[in-house]
Each structure stands twice: as C-alpha cells, then as structure tokens.
Amino acid sequence: EIRSSVVDITNAKGNKGIGLIISDNFVLTSAGLVNKLQNTYDIKTIDGKVLKAKAVRVNPSKNTALLSLDEPVNFKPLSLNLDLPAIDQEGFISLGLLDNKDEAGKDYMDDNGKIYGYRYSDNLGTEIIVDTLVQKVSPGSILIDKLGTINGISSSAKQTDDGMDLFIPTETAIRSVGLSICEKVYEKKSPWEKTVYKPITEKGKVETKAPEVMEEVTRK
C-alpha cells in the first residue's frame, strides 16, 4: 500500500524520476523532468502498468510540477502530513525508483530514517534533513513516517555535505503547484509560511543567557 502511491516517471528524452500520487488523476513530481517541447510522460505504477500524463503546472523555484494522468488510477493515495515532522523523530522510510536495485539503497528503500533537522535556502525555503541515503542511488524519493503518512518529497535528489537526504515539506510542495488540502487551518504558521517568512536552520543547540534582572527604580 505504501509503495503503490509512489510511481516511476520517464519523460520523452528518457530521463527518469519519481512521483507521488496525490489523487486519482494527479501526480506530484520534479520540474526537472518537464520537457516543454514534448510534454508527455510515462508513469509506471507498482503493478507494472504504464500510464500517460502531461504537465499542467510547474514551479521552477521549488522545482515541483503537477502531472495530469490521461486515465485515473485505482490506488488509494497515502495520508499527507502538512506540518513539519519533529526533530529526532525516528522510523521514517525513504522510497526511490521501482527498478533501482542498488544494494546501497536497500532495494530502493531506506526504512530507518531519523529527522536530523532543517535547512533554509532562498529558492527552496525550508528543507527537511533526514539521515537516509536513498538519494545516492535514486533521482528523488518520498519521505514516509512509520504510520504510512507522506511528510515530504525530494524533487532534485540533493543531499547535504554530510550525505543526508533533503526533502521539501509536503505542504510546501502541494502549495507550490497551486493546490490546497481540505482548507486546513493552522494554529501557528504553516511550513509554507515558515518557508516564505521564517528561515529555519539545521539542528543545533544554541545556549542563550537570560537577561539580568534590573534593579527596580522608583519613578519620581
């Protein structure tokens, strides 16, 4: 069930990547796969079926794209976590390409991931740092927690200097292509708002001293 929501995508030039089924007709993927001159894509599902799709929305700054399938799929999309996962949370699965059998990627899957922290860039905004290594052997992957909930998507197969995988938060990826999920109301700023307005850095402990208490002065 978890693997059925993740599909392989091949564009007209033969370039491959991964995509996430978010409804029966739409797939979220990387803008790097989009070919404006030949806007047609092969979508390979877990059962080996190959479907056709075309790009209908692209966000170059977030490197995300929305593909529309020529025919609906029967797979049930996984639940989406629209908040940032907690730092030090464990049990995350990172999935890559279906046909990637490289031993380093544990047959296209790393199933013991831990949230290391976050980092910020002007173009992508907040990125989730996870100590998985699927992106060494797969062009992109999906971040899933132990409950089978999508927490993020890798749109460019990038890693940190320490070799850890990077993911765009789910809500950021969804909103980057002009979509929203059930009009979710946030008590605090959403990941998208944090991306736009509040830079988030990698995990690190910063000790700060409380200000000294000033002596009370009687106003005359």
Backbone as CSV, one residue per row, in Angstrom:
resi,resn,N_x,N_y,N_z,CA_x,CA_y,CA_z,C_x,C_y,C_z
1,GLU,0.829,-1.214,0.000,0.000,0.000,0.000,0.859,1.258,0.000
2,ILE,1.942,1.254,0.793,2.829,2.418,0.834,3.483,2.624,-0.529
3,ARG,3.992,1.557,-1.121,4.708,1.681,-2.387,3.786,2.045,-3.539
4,SER,2.500,1.746,-3.434,1.584,1.976,-4.547,1.354,3.452,-4.825
5,SER,1.623,4.323,-3.871,1.433,5.759,-4.079,2.626,6.413,-4.764
6,VAL,3.739,5.688,-4.867,4.952,6.222,-5.487,5.127,5.591,-6.866
7,VAL,5.329,6.423,-7.891,5.426,5.929,-9.263,6.738,6.371,-9.895
8,ASP,7.170,5.618,-10.899,8.322,5.999,-11.708,7.840,6.844,-12.883
9,ILE,8.608,7.861,-13.219,8.240,8.758,-14.325,9.394,8.826,-15.317
10,THR,9.081,8.692,-16.600,10.076,8.821,-17.663,9.576,9.845,-18.671
11,ASN,10.421,10.850,-18.976,9.982,11.852,-19.948,10.385,11.434,-21.359
12,ALA,10.088,12.279,-22.347,10.300,11.927,-23.751,11.777,11.737,-24.099
13,LYS,12.673,12.307,-23.302,14.109,12.152,-23.533,14.695,10.941,-22.813
14,GLY,13.856,10.243,-22.055,14.331,9.070,-21.342,14.820,9.347,-19.938
15,ASN,14.745,10.603,-19.494,15.144,10.939,-18.126,14.122,10.404,-17.138
16,LYS,14.607,9.854,-16.006,13.724,9.232,-15.039,13.696,9.978,-13.707
17,GLY,12.581,9.816,-13.018,12.427,10.376,-11.685,11.268,9.696,-10.987
18,ILE,10.920,10.179,-9.819,9.804,9.591,-9.085,8.675,10.607,-8.961
19,GLY,7.482,10.097,-8.681,6.325,10.952,-8.480,5.456,10.402,-7.369
20,LEU,4.619,11.267,-6.831,3.719,10.896,-5.746,2.278,11.070,-6.209
21,ILE,1.490,9.996,-6.154,0.069,10.086,-6.487,-0.646,10.834,-5.363
22,ILE,-1.262,11.971,-5.668,-1.970,12.738,-4.645,-3.489,12.711,-4.853
23,SER,-3.930,12.194,-5.992,-5.355,11.963,-6.243,-5.439,10.948,-7.374
24,ASP,-6.645,10.581,-7.789,-6.752,9.570,-8.846,-6.305,10.083,-10.208
25,ASN,-6.122,11.401,-10.353,-5.728,11.958,-11.642,-4.432,12.766,-11.623
26,PHE,-3.883,13.050,-10.435,-2.727,13.938,-10.351,-1.526,13.282,-9.683
27,VAL,-0.337,13.634,-10.215,0.930,13.154,-9.676,1.841,14.355,-9.447
28,LEU,2.432,14.410,-8.256,3.373,15.471,-7.913,4.786,14.974,-8.187
29,THR,5.597,15.794,-8.874,6.940,15.347,-9.229,7.881,16.536,-9.353
30,SER,9.057,16.301,-9.937,10.083,17.326,-10.095,9.903,18.110,-11.393
31,ALA,10.124,19.424,-11.301,10.069,20.256,-12.504,11.209,19.919,-13.451
32,GLY,12.269,19.299,-12.920,13.399,18.926,-13.755,13.071,17.887,-14.809
33,LEU,11.958,17.184,-14.634,11.543,16.179,-15.620,10.704,16.774,-16.740
34,VAL,10.227,17.992,-16.551,9.313,18.598,-17.524,10.047,18.977,-18.805
35,ASN,9.495,18.541,-19.927,10.021,18.861,-21.251,8.945,19.659,-21.988
36,LYS,9.176,20.955,-22.144,8.153,21.822,-22.746,7.853,21.468,-24.196
37,LEU,8.874,20.985,-24.921,8.683,20.674,-26.332,7.968,19.346,-26.540
38,GLN,8.138,18.425,-25.582,7.491,17.112,-25.670,6.838,16.818,-24.316
39,ASN,5.687,17.408,-24.140,5.013,17.353,-22.843,4.206,16.054,-22.697
40,THR,4.935,14.942,-22.674,4.295,13.640,-22.481,5.195,12.776,-21.612
41,TYR,4.607,11.987,-20.698,5.375,11.250,-19.695,4.778,9.863,-19.492
42,ASP,5.679,8.887,-19.319,5.252,7.528,-18.983,5.263,7.383,-17.464
43,ILE,4.151,6.948,-16.897,4.007,6.768,-15.458,3.896,5.266,-15.175
44,LYS,4.902,4.711,-14.510,4.907,3.278,-14.198,4.448,3.063,-12.758
45,THR,3.401,2.268,-12.579,2.844,2.005,-11.249,3.426,0.719,-10.659
46,ILE,3.088,0.453,-9.414,3.637,-0.691,-8.696,3.295,-2.023,-9.365
47,ASP,2.171,-2.095,-10.080,1.777,-3.345,-10.733,2.344,-3.476,-12.146
48,GLY,3.250,-2.545,-12.524,3.899,-2.615,-13.822,3.161,-1.932,-14.944
49,LYS,1.978,-1.396,-14.668,1.194,-0.718,-15.702,1.832,0.628,-16.032
50,VAL,1.827,0.989,-17.317,2.392,2.262,-17.757,1.267,3.164,-18.265
51,LEU,1.127,4.323,-17.637,0.104,5.300,-17.998,0.760,6.512,-18.651
52,LYS,-0.045,7.307,-19.327,0.429,8.539,-19.946,-0.033,9.740,-19.127
53,ALA,0.796,10.783,-19.132,0.446,12.002,-18.397,1.064,13.209,-19.083
54,LYS,0.592,14.389,-18.707,1.176,15.635,-19.194,1.274,16.626,-18.035
55,ALA,2.251,17.530,-18.110,2.431,18.534,-17.066,1.419,19.656,-17.239
56,VAL,0.748,20.012,-16.152,-0.247,21.081,-16.206,0.149,22.288,-15.352
57,ARG,1.044,22.087,-14.383,1.537,23.193,-13.572,3.006,22.933,-13.222
58,VAL,3.812,24.001,-13.248,5.238,23.889,-12.948,5.660,25.057,-12.078
59,ASN,6.449,24.784,-11.038,7.019,25.826,-10.193,8.538,25.675,-10.229
60,PRO,9.227,26.447,-11.074,10.682,26.298,-11.215,11.445,26.597,-9.923
61,SER,10.993,27.580,-9.140,11.735,27.963,-7.941,11.731,26.857,-6.891
62,LYS,10.632,26.117,-6.791,10.562,24.995,-5.849,10.923,23.668,-6.517
63,ASN,11.145,23.716,-7.838,11.469,22.521,-8.628,10.387,21.450,-8.496
64,THR,9.130,21.879,-8.572,7.999,20.956,-8.478,7.126,21.082,-9.721
65,ALA,6.391,20.015,-10.009,5.483,20.013,-11.152,4.289,19.114,-10.846
66,LEU,3.158,19.439,-11.457,1.942,18.647,-11.304,1.609,18.018,-12.645
67,LEU,1.520,16.691,-12.669,1.165,15.960,-13.879,-0.278,15.491,-13.811
68,SER,-0.969,15.572,-14.948,-2.340,15.091,-15.057,-2.340,13.785,-15.844
69,LEU,-2.880,12.723,-15.242,-2.934,11.418,-15.889,-4.034,11.368,-16.944
70,ASP,-3.765,10.668,-18.030,-4.775,10.517,-19.088,-5.949,9.660,-18.619
71,GLU,-5.693,8.778,-17.664,-6.757,7.960,-17.095,-6.518,7.831,-15.584
72,PRO,-7.582,7.750,-14.793,-7.419,7.699,-13.333,-6.808,6.378,-12.871
73,VAL,-6.137,6.433,-11.719,-5.568,5.217,-11.127,-6.488,4.740,-10.005
74,ASN,-6.368,3.458,-9.666,-7.207,2.887,-8.619,-6.526,2.834,-7.259
75,PHE,-5.245,3.220,-7.198,-4.529,3.166,-5.940,-5.004,4.272,-5.000
76,LYS,-5.125,3.939,-3.744,-5.544,4.919,-2.744,-4.349,5.765,-2.321
77,PRO,-4.416,7.093,-2.488,-3.298,7.952,-2.066,-3.077,7.846,-0.560
78,LEU,-1.820,7.970,-0.137,-1.496,7.949,1.286,-1.888,9.268,1.946
79,SER,-2.053,9.225,3.260,-2.350,10.442,4.020,-1.154,11.384,3.947
80,LEU,-1.422,12.686,4.070,-0.379,13.704,3.983,-0.229,14.422,5.317
81,ASN,0.998,14.519,5.799,1.283,15.355,6.962,1.623,16.749,6.466
82,LEU,0.811,17.727,6.821,1.013,19.086,6.324,1.824,19.941,7.286
83,ASP,2.294,19.352,8.383,3.171,20.043,9.321,4.592,19.510,9.159
84,LEU,5.564,20.202,9.756,6.932,19.713,9.746,7.076,18.566,10.746
85,PRO,7.747,17.485,10.374,7.985,16.408,11.340,8.927,16.878,12.437
86,ALA,8.783,16.305,13.633,9.591,16.729,14.779,11.040,16.287,14.615
87,ILE,11.965,17.149,15.014,13.381,16.801,15.009,13.622,15.632,15.962
88,ASP,14.462,14.711,15.558,14.817,13.486,16.283,13.752,12.394,16.178
89,GLN,12.651,12.651,15.456,11.648,11.608,15.255,12.246,10.518,14.374
90,GLU,12.010,9.249,14.712,12.608,8.122,14.011,11.557,7.305,13.259
91,GLY,12.031,6.292,12.552,11.139,5.359,11.872,10.656,5.815,10.512
92,PHE,11.420,6.685,9.842,10.998,7.185,8.537,11.500,6.287,7.409
93,ILE,10.681,6.188,6.365,11.006,5.416,5.177,11.239,6.378,4.016
94,SER,12.314,6.167,3.282,12.592,6.953,2.092,12.556,6.023,0.893
95,LEU,11.628,6.296,-0.039,11.434,5.433,-1.201,11.967,6.084,-2.465
96,GLY,12.615,5.271,-3.305,13.123,5.755,-4.577,12.466,5.045,-5.745
97,LEU,13.202,4.893,-6.842,12.656,4.294,-8.060,12.300,2.824,-7.871
98,LEU,11.259,2.386,-8.593,10.834,0.986,-8.537,11.908,0.032,-9.035
99,ASP,12.616,0.413,-10.124,13.549,-0.521,-10.752,14.987,-0.300,-10.312
100,ASN,15.192,0.418,-9.196,16.541,0.641,-8.694,16.870,-0.427,-7.661
101,LYS,17.741,-1.367,-8.006,18.050,-2.497,-7.127,19.425,-2.365,-6.470
102,ASP,19.977,-1.153,-6.464,21.307,-0.963,-5.898,21.316,-1.328,-4.421
103,GLU,22.304,-2.089,-3.993,22.377,-2.561,-2.617,22.476,-1.400,-1.636
104,ALA,23.149,-0.310,-2.052,23.311,0.827,-1.150,21.986,1.456,-0.775
105,GLY,20.984,1.313,-1.636,19.681,1.884,-1.354,18.706,0.885,-0.773
106,LYS,19.174,-0.284,-0.365,18.307,-1.325,0.193,17.129,-1.613,-0.736
107,ASP,17.448,-1.870,-2.024,16.396,-2.164,-2.996,15.416,-1.002,-3.107
108,TYR,15.945,0.181,-3.323,15.251,1.464,-3.474,14.528,1.945,-2.223
109,MET,14.915,1.443,-1.042,14.235,1.892,0.175,15.189,1.939,1.359
110,ASP,15.099,3.010,2.146,15.791,3.100,3.421,14.699,3.249,4.471
111,ASP,14.603,2.278,5.386,13.451,2.228,6.280,13.778,2.534,7.744
112,ASN,14.888,3.224,7.977,15.248,3.535,9.358,15.733,4.970,9.472
113,GLY,14.968,5.883,8.876,15.372,7.280,8.840,15.029,8.042,10.102
114,LYS,15.828,9.072,10.397,15.618,9.944,11.552,15.697,11.391,11.100
115,ILE,14.791,12.222,11.600,14.799,13.644,11.253,15.951,14.325,11.969
116,TYR,16.930,14.801,11.193,18.107,15.455,11.764,17.841,16.934,12.044
117,GLY,17.096,17.574,11.174,16.830,19.000,11.345,16.273,19.601,10.075
118,TYR,16.471,20.910,9.912,16.002,21.623,8.736,17.097,22.562,8.246
119,ARG,17.005,22.933,6.976,17.875,23.984,6.475,17.052,24.896,5.571
120,TYR,17.590,26.078,5.292,16.839,27.084,4.540,17.668,27.627,3.388
121,SER,17.009,27.831,2.244,17.629,28.498,1.109,16.604,29.449,0.495
122,ASP,17.080,30.472,-0.200,16.174,31.469,-0.770,15.231,30.863,-1.801
123,ASN,15.713,29.911,-2.591,14.888,29.329,-3.650,13.916,28.277,-3.133
124,LEU,14.426,27.301,-2.383,13.591,26.185,-1.934,12.931,26.435,-0.591
125,GLY,13.450,27.375,0.187,12.896,27.620,1.516,13.319,26.538,2.478
126,THR,12.381,26.078,3.305,12.684,25.048,4.291,12.848,23.677,3.632
127,GLU,13.899,22.957,3.999,14.094,21.571,3.577,14.294,20.712,4.819
128,ILE,13.704,19.517,4.787,13.839,18.567,5.891,15.099,17.737,5.666
129,ILE,15.939,17.622,6.699,17.163,16.832,6.614,16.934,15.495,7.308
130,VAL,17.170,14.400,6.580,16.933,13.051,7.103,18.188,12.215,6.883
131,ASP,18.537,11.380,7.865,19.766,10.598,7.740,19.545,9.301,6.974
132,THR,18.850,9.395,5.836,18.727,8.282,4.897,19.669,8.521,3.726
133,LEU,19.863,7.510,2.871,20.813,7.660,1.768,20.276,7.159,0.445
134,VAL,18.954,7.142,0.294,18.358,6.679,-0.954,18.756,7.572,-2.135
135,GLN,18.924,8.863,-1.879,19.206,9.776,-2.980,20.619,9.647,-3.534
136,LYS,21.439,8.786,-2.904,22.733,8.455,-3.511,22.545,7.544,-4.712
137,VAL,21.446,6.806,-4.717,21.236,5.795,-5.761,19.929,5.992,-6.528
138,SER,19.152,6.996,-6.173,17.866,7.202,-6.829,17.628,8.688,-7.060
139,PRO,17.174,9.095,-8.247,16.906,10.504,-8.527,15.599,10.965,-7.886
140,GLY,15.672,11.271,-6.611,14.480,11.715,-5.885,13.877,10.599,-5.058
141,SER,13.118,10.971,-4.041,12.460,9.981,-3.190,11.330,10.634,-2.407
142,ILE,10.549,9.800,-1.723,9.413,10.253,-0.925,9.684,9.913,0.535
143,LEU,9.375,10.837,1.454,9.601,10.633,2.881,8.294,10.237,3.554
144,ILE,8.284,9.050,4.163,7.072,8.482,4.757,7.364,8.075,6.190
145,ASP,6.465,8.405,7.131,6.687,8.000,8.515,6.172,6.588,8.762
146,LYS,6.363,6.083,9.984,6.032,4.687,10.284,4.534,4.411,10.266
147,LEU,3.725,5.473,10.217,2.279,5.307,10.112,1.804,5.311,8.660
148,GLY,2.753,5.454,7.734,2.401,5.466,6.315,1.933,6.820,5.825
149,THR,2.363,7.893,6.485,1.961,9.255,6.118,3.098,9.954,5.383
150,ILE,2.758,10.639,4.281,3.760,11.373,3.499,4.156,12.642,4.256
151,ASN,5.469,12.831,4.453,5.975,14.010,5.155,6.760,14.958,4.261
152,GLY,7.202,14.468,3.112,7.971,15.329,2.228,8.303,14.628,0.919
153,ILE,8.794,15.417,-0.034,9.170,14.883,-1.343,10.504,15.493,-1.740
154,SER,11.366,14.662,-2.292,12.632,15.140,-2.829,12.450,15.362,-4.318
155,SER,12.643,16.593,-4.754,12.400,16.900,-6.163,13.680,16.975,-6.988
156,SER,14.850,16.845,-6.341,16.084,17.022,-7.105,17.194,16.061,-6.719
157,ALA,16.914,15.100,-5.841,17.907,14.105,-5.417,19.140,14.767,-4.820
158,LYS,18.937,15.839,-4.054,20.051,16.534,-3.429,20.315,15.979,-2.035
159,GLN,21.579,16.108,-1.614,21.969,15.712,-0.269,22.787,16.826,0.378
160,THR,22.917,16.751,1.695,23.777,17.695,2.403,25.242,17.303,2.190
161,ASP,26.144,18.140,2.661,27.567,17.819,2.552,27.919,16.561,3.338
162,ASP,27.102,16.241,4.351,27.318,15.045,5.158,26.655,13.808,4.554
163,GLY,26.019,13.960,3.392,25.430,12.814,2.709,24.014,12.471,3.124
164,MET,23.326,13.372,3.839,21.952,13.105,4.251,20.965,13.604,3.207
165,ASP,19.802,12.937,3.125,18.787,13.280,2.134,18.040,14.557,2.525
166,LEU,17.591,15.274,1.499,16.833,16.518,1.693,15.451,16.382,1.070
167,PHE,14.443,16.901,1.784,13.059,16.822,1.314,12.358,18.166,1.489
168,ILE,11.477,18.496,0.527,10.592,19.647,0.669,9.385,19.198,1.485
169,PRO,8.967,19.965,2.506,7.771,19.581,3.277,6.562,19.399,2.363
170,THR,5.680,18.476,2.717,4.527,18.147,1.881,3.687,19.368,1.561
171,GLU,3.383,20.174,2.585,2.509,21.324,2.355,3.142,22.332,1.410
172,THR,4.458,22.516,1.529,5.167,23.423,0.627,5.081,22.916,-0.814
173,ALA,5.302,21.623,-0.999,5.242,21.048,-2.346,3.842,21.169,-2.944
174,ILE,2.811,20.879,-2.126,1.432,20.958,-2.596,1.081,22.388,-2.997
175,ARG,1.384,23.352,-2.119,1.031,24.748,-2.403,1.859,25.339,-3.532
176,SER,3.045,24.799,-3.764,3.898,25.341,-4.818,3.305,25.143,-6.204
177,VAL,2.384,24.171,-6.343,1.711,23.959,-7.632,0.256,24.424,-7.578
178,GLY,-0.055,25.274,-6.602,-1.360,25.922,-6.553,-2.481,25.096,-5.973
179,LEU,-2.143,24.063,-5.178,-3.172,23.219,-4.581,-3.252,23.441,-3.072
180,SER,-4.370,23.051,-2.484,-4.532,23.072,-1.034,-5.241,21.787,-0.633
181,ILE,-5.110,21.421,0.652,-5.701,20.180,1.142,-6.777,20.492,2.173
182,CYS,-8.022,20.307,1.765,-9.169,20.404,2.689,-9.186,21.706,3.485
183,GLU,-8.607,22.761,2.935,-8.623,24.071,3.584,-8.161,23.969,5.038
184,LYS,-7.059,23.263,5.267,-6.530,23.077,6.622,-6.237,24.418,7.280
185,VAL,-6.647,24.562,8.527,-6.408,25.779,9.293,-5.265,25.513,10.270
186,TYR,-4.259,26.389,10.266,-3.104,26.235,11.145,-3.229,27.158,12.352
187,GLU,-2.956,26.603,13.544,-2.925,27.436,14.742,-1.674,28.310,14.745
188,LYS,-0.585,27.768,14.191,0.652,28.520,14.039,0.950,28.651,12.554
189,LYS,2.089,29.246,12.219,2.453,29.388,10.812,2.659,28.019,10.185
190,SER,2.156,27.861,8.978,2.306,26.601,8.256,3.746,26.481,7.747
191,PRO,4.169,25.270,7.328,5.501,25.125,6.730,5.728,26.074,5.554
192,TRP,4.685,26.300,4.759,4.811,27.223,3.623,5.111,28.637,4.118
193,GLU,4.414,29.097,5.146,4.655,30.431,5.684,6.036,30.524,6.320
194,LYS,6.476,29.439,6.974,7.817,29.422,7.533,8.852,29.472,6.414
195,THR,8.531,28.818,5.305,9.420,28.837,4.144,9.577,30.258,3.613
196,VAL,8.462,30.962,3.537,8.484,32.295,2.944,9.002,33.346,3.914
197,TYR,8.599,33.228,5.174,8.861,34.309,6.111,9.897,34.016,7.191
198,LYS,10.117,32.751,7.524,10.934,32.428,8.694,11.969,31.373,8.355
199,PRO,13.224,31.784,8.089,14.260,30.799,7.790,14.442,29.815,8.948
200,ILE,14.673,28.550,8.603,14.906,27.515,9.606,16.269,26.906,9.331
201,THR,17.087,26.777,10.337,18.433,26.273,10.156,18.530,24.822,10.590
202,GLU,19.684,24.218,10.324,19.897,22.847,10.728,19.898,22.739,12.249
203,LYS,19.659,21.537,12.706,19.605,21.277,14.141,20.897,21.711,14.817
204,GLY,20.775,22.392,15.907,21.940,22.816,16.667,21.487,23.425,17.969
205,LYS,22.210,23.175,19.008,21.843,23.712,20.308,22.554,25.044,20.509
206,VAL,21.778,26.058,20.726,22.318,27.386,20.970,21.895,27.808,22.357
207,GLU,22.873,27.966,23.227,22.560,28.361,24.590,22.516,29.885,24.668
208,THR,21.467,30.388,25.241,21.324,31.820,25.415,21.140,32.131,26.881
209,LYS,21.732,33.227,27.321,21.612,33.634,28.711,20.416,34.553,28.863
210,ALA,19.691,34.346,29.938,18.561,35.219,30.213,19.083,36.600,30.588
211,PRO,18.347,37.652,30.226,18.800,39.000,30.599,18.815,39.159,32.110
212,GLU,19.804,39.895,32.575,19.894,40.131,34.011,18.720,40.984,34.489
213,VAL,18.288,40.694,35.694,17.182,41.449,36.269,17.684,42.824,36.692
214,MET,17.022,43.839,36.187,17.429,45.201,36.519,16.839,45.614,37.859
215,GLU,17.583,46.401,38.581,17.085,46.882,39.861,15.905,47.810,39.628
216,GLU,14.962,47.666,40.529,13.769,48.500,40.406,14.101,49.938,40.721
217,VAL,13.637,50.803,39.872,13.883,52.244,40.079,12.553,52.934,40.252
218,THR,12.454,53.650,41.307,11.220,54.363,41.582,11.119,55.602,40.737
219,ARG,10.036,55.665,39.958,9.851,56.842,39.119,9.397,58.015,39.976
220,LYS,10.042,59.141,39.773,9.656,60.347,40.521,8.816,61.269,39.667
